[in-house]
Amino acid sequence: MSVSIVASAKTNPRNPAAPIIYYPTAVKNGEVDLDELAEEISASTSLTPADCYGVILALVHSVSGQLEKGNIVRLGHLGSLQVSVRGEGAPTPEGVTPALVKKAALTFRPGKKLKQMLQELKYVKKR
């Protein structure tokens, strides 16, 4: 399998007068929803699509709960998730309070299988 790429024009925000430079951008070929994933997993296991769907929903619920507790969630070959925050700075450690937090995000670190997949990707230019 290969990932299609196209050229994307980018300007230099620090120097708008600089020439445009083109960078490769991955082309999205569609989406896969939970129902499709459940069907695909079901086809390769002895589980029914409904069983797979239920397990995936339960996984999402459990992962959310563990992340809310501040835990890192390790999902084996898939990778790990953890909550990160962004906020304003304070002049002293004592000045750092929850009120300074402006945004939370998820940090995903791919596992070995996903890292290997990324290293083995092939690319083709789409016209």
C-alpha positions in Angstrom: 0.0 0.0 0.0 1.1 3.5 -0.6 0.1 7.0 0.6 -0.8 9.5 -2.1 0.8 13.0 -1.8 0.1 16.3 -3.4 2.1 19.6 -3.4 0.9 22.2 -1.0 2.0 25.8 -1.3 3.2 27.5 1.8 4.3 31.0 2.5 6.8 32.1 5.1 4.8 33.8 7.8 8.0 35.6 9.0 8.7 36.9 5.5 5.5 37.1 3.3 7.6 38.5 0.4 9.7 35.3 0.3 8.9 32.9 -2.6 6.2 30.3 -2.1 7.6 26.8 -1.2 5.8 23.6 -1.9 5.7 20.8 0.6 4.3 17.2 0.3 0.9 16.7 1.9 -0.8 13.4 2.4 -4.1 12.9 0.6 -7.0 11.6 2.6 -8.8 8.8 0.8 -11.9 8.7 3.0 -13.0 7.7 6.5 -13.7 4.6 8.4 -16.4 4.7 11.1 -16.9 2.5 14.2 -19.4 0.2 12.3 -16.9 -0.5 9.6 -14.1 -1.2 12.1 -16.4 -3.6 14.0 -17.3 -5.4 10.8 -13.6 -5.7 9.8 -12.6 -6.9 13.2 -15.5 -9.4 13.3 -14.4 -10.8 9.9 -10.9 -11.7 11.3 -12.1 -13.0 14.7 -14.8 -15.3 16.1 -16.6 -12.2 17.5 -19.8 -10.8 16.1 -19.9 -7.2 14.8 -22.1 -6.3 17.8 -19.5 -7.8 20.2 -16.7 -5.8 18.5 -18.8 -2.6 18.6 -19.5 -3.1 22.2 -15.9 -3.8 23.1 -14.7 -0.7 21.2 -17.3 1.5 22.9 -16.3 0.1 26.3 -12.6 0.7 25.5 -13.4 4.4 24.7 -15.3 4.7 28.0 -12.5 3.1 30.0 -9.7 5.1 28.3 -11.6 8.3 29.0 -12.0 7.5 32.6 -8.4 6.6 33.1 -7.2 9.8 31.3 -9.5 11.8 33.6 -7.7 10.2 36.5 -4.4 11.4 35.1 -3.2 8.0 34.1 -1.2 7.2 30.9 -3.1 4.7 28.9 -0.9 2.1 27.2 -2.6 0.2 24.4 0.1 -2.3 23.5 1.1 -2.2 19.9 -1.3 0.6 19.2 0.5 3.1 21.4 -0.2 5.3 24.4 -2.4 8.3 25.3 -2.0 10.9 28.0 -3.5 14.3 28.8 -1.3 17.4 28.3 -2.2 20.9 29.2 -1.3 24.4 27.9 -1.6 27.6 29.8 -0.1 30.8 30.9 3.1 31.1 32.9 3.7 32.4 36.4 6.8 34.0 37.9 6.9 31.5 40.7 5.9 27.8 41.2 3.4 28.9 43.8 1.7 31.1 41.2 0.9 28.2 39.0 -2.8 27.4 39.6 -5.6 25.6 37.7 -6.9 29.0 36.5 -3.8 29.3 34.3 -4.7 26.2 32.3 -6.2 27.3 29.0 -6.5 24.1 27.0 -6.1 20.4 27.4 -5.1 18.0 24.6 -4.3 14.3 24.1 -0.8 13.3 23.4 -0.6 10.1 21.4 2.6 8.1 21.1 2.4 5.3 18.5 3.4 1.8 19.5 6.0 -0.4 17.8 3.7 -1.7 15.1 2.5 1.8 14.1 6.0 3.2 14.1 7.1 0.3 11.9 4.2 1.0 9.5 5.2 4.6 9.3 8.8 3.7 8.5 7.7 1.3 5.8 5.2 3.6 4.0 5.6 4.1 0.3 4.5 7.4 -1.3 3.1 8.2 -4.8 2.4 11.6 -6.2 -1.2 12.1 -7.1 -2.0 14.4 -10.0 
